[in-house]
C-alpha cells in the first residue's frame, strides 16, 4: 500500500498515511479524527542509473549503458 500525504481542513495539519489508493475517502485524520481529509500532491524523489546523477562520487563502469560518468561531460575512458 502506498503512503499518501493529506491535509485536514479542520485542524489544519498535514499527515502521511498508509492507505489503499482507491479507498482513502473516509480515512480519519490521526490528529483530530475528522474524515474530511484532502489528498495533497506529493513530491517524490528519483535517482538515475549510476548513482548520484550529477557525477559526484560516480565511477565509470566501463559499460556505457550503466556508466555513472557517461553523459556528464566529465573526462573518462572505457
Beta strands, then each sheet from edge to edge (+ up, - down):
strand 1: 3-8
strand 2: 14-18
strand 3: 37-39
sheet 1: 2+ 1- 3+
end
